[in-house]
């Protein structure tokens, strides 16, 4: 402990006063419960083999004591990354403005030790509490042989990721009261999936929408373009009101729908104007896969492939399309699910039944390796650098040859999409016109909105939507999922995308009902109609 700190251990409780620093009192509550004095600042002896529970507990106690006392040097030397730990522990006091903290270790679970931090943040005369739980793991030092805390930023705070920082101070932008298209407030407490999106909207538009910044405690991400995550408001700012195109009712349905399936994401778009009505994710990593994901979309891509084949006059909805159990192209054999075949079936039936071979067989007549890429970009607006209002990933339909080209026709190979892209594809099929998806009005910042080179031919649009309607009814692959969606003006397309190394394919589903289109993806969810389908159905019913 440095010379500025005075310490004592009383009844198993470590106390330290940081004299002359102005940071107040720090304390660590011991976990021995036996009232014995124990010098927690003593470094553990060199050992070998796996770290034992007693070693883990003693090392954790020593580290937490040093951290609580504000002695970053001692704390750092008890970790396997002294440089990073010293900076983070020092910043806890100096840049997160922690004026007082009590850190209480819990019972070790092997080499993992949970603990509770009860801190007070003091900034410009205002003090507020900040409490949270975290944990650390103790490992054997590679060179020293000593038990050491395996340093991770999450030791300081559980929401910290690599190169992230805990900070406090004046906010860089005013707080934002986001409202839906009808003026209803959208709070992260009521709509958890929107937390990251609302943070990003605040970062992008808070200063443009007016208001006055306050003071906060936040998680500062490593990437500058990523939004800060506010943990605690120290001084209330004056919020500005930001109108979005979201719909609270549809958003609520989306949140509830994805909550039923792990690693699920969904987006809803209004075809007539491109407005994004809902975005929801249910993921362990907190990633906005609904708008930023990039995975093979499986047979939902057949909407684009079908449009391309119809556009070139190579197929027609009511004309026969050879659907054999398999087809070879580019040295690779492609199969239908369970090797089914549809002798004498029309192209519409092959679409509704999701026959892979019926979509690959015409490839020889296309005679243009870039045909699918052109259709995706020129008609569906894929790859045109969408500016939705927050960061989003464009779909990718690269030019391919051989087996990769054939794989692309059924949404595999090099093609990547996310639910936002696929929902927009369905919206374009529904109206025949690409309208770039938007979360907020472009008038807020004057950003340029993407426009497609040409609209879909009327005859193509009519056939495409009729095939999607067939898929959503009768014995189409989307009929079961869409059965609960009322009305006759509804359509769908299922998709299952194989992922290398995954035990089960990704589940994709997209559909429309009236002036609402939605798409969902469940990683490892299996057949499109089984998991992603019910999510889309619930969202469509809410609209």
C-alpha angles and dihedrals in degrees: 000000000000124000095257093064129075117198141189138175114219121177093336093312118120113214128182131180114204099215118212096358099099092226095110129214126346123189139182118201109218122226102209094092091195098101092235121141111246124183100226093180093071113107116239117254122255113270143163139227126032118343111258126224093251091051091048092050094048094046092047091049092051093047095047091048092054091045091049090049091052092242099141095174095058092041092050093052088058091062136070092239106047097172096054094040094050092053094046095047091047092048089052088072103027103038103024089044095227106176098175135013140177114196116193120191119215131209113301119245100206105299094344117093121191120207141178125229119204107182139169120218117207120190125166094338097316120111125190134167124250118188130176144148125241139156142216136204126220120218136177113265110246096221103018098043088217124131106257136178108259097235117232127155088238088071088074093043129352093232094057114107130186111319091357120136138211109230141170133191142080112352116246092222136022120265114267129219102206116201132187125242090279095048098259113144117250110210126178089231092061096034108032094178089064096058096096092038093051090048090053093046089052091050092049101039110015095100092042094053095053128239132119127271121242131190125279149166111239148168109247109207123219093241113072093213092055115093123252116247114226113220101174137007111224099176121016115240125204107266124223122214117243118191115212132186091239120119115222094210094051091042091054091051091048092051092050093045098053091044088072094063132047118239092014129151134179139180130192122202133184106232096206094062110005094245113158106231099179142009121183137168133183105191138139092225096052091232118154093234090159090072105013104037124113115198136135108277097209118204095350082082088068087082088068094037091048091050090051093050092046091046091056094046093242094124139017128203094240097039126091117269117190109244108184124170092254143005133196123222132160093359094306131101118222122202138196119238107288087355094279121172132199109206112205094000122154122241089253091056091047088052093048092047092042096237108186096195095055088061096045099044095070091056092098090057094049091069093187122096090198096050096104093043091051093049092049093051103033098044107018098036094233113162097016097123099256116214103203097165096269134043114295135165121242119227115252125221104167124188108265139177137206118359092353091058091051091047089053091057088066097039100264133100115051097346118114131183142159130214091267091057093046094045088053091049089055091046090053092049089050095055104018091236129094112230113182112242114251134191095184135013116280087223088078093071107003093244117169116251120218119246127191122241094239142003122247116269111260093236091051092049093050093050093044095052091044089055090049089051089052090051091054095050142043111009097336117135091251098046097096094051093044096046092097093051107096129221133045097257097084136111140176149181127206127210140186117188123198114224122198111252095008120123093215132029123250113264116231130180134167132180147156137219117185109310096350129088127182139178131192137188129194115190109231089359097134123219115024095237094052103062113357090043097063090048093055091044092055092049093048091050090054091056 
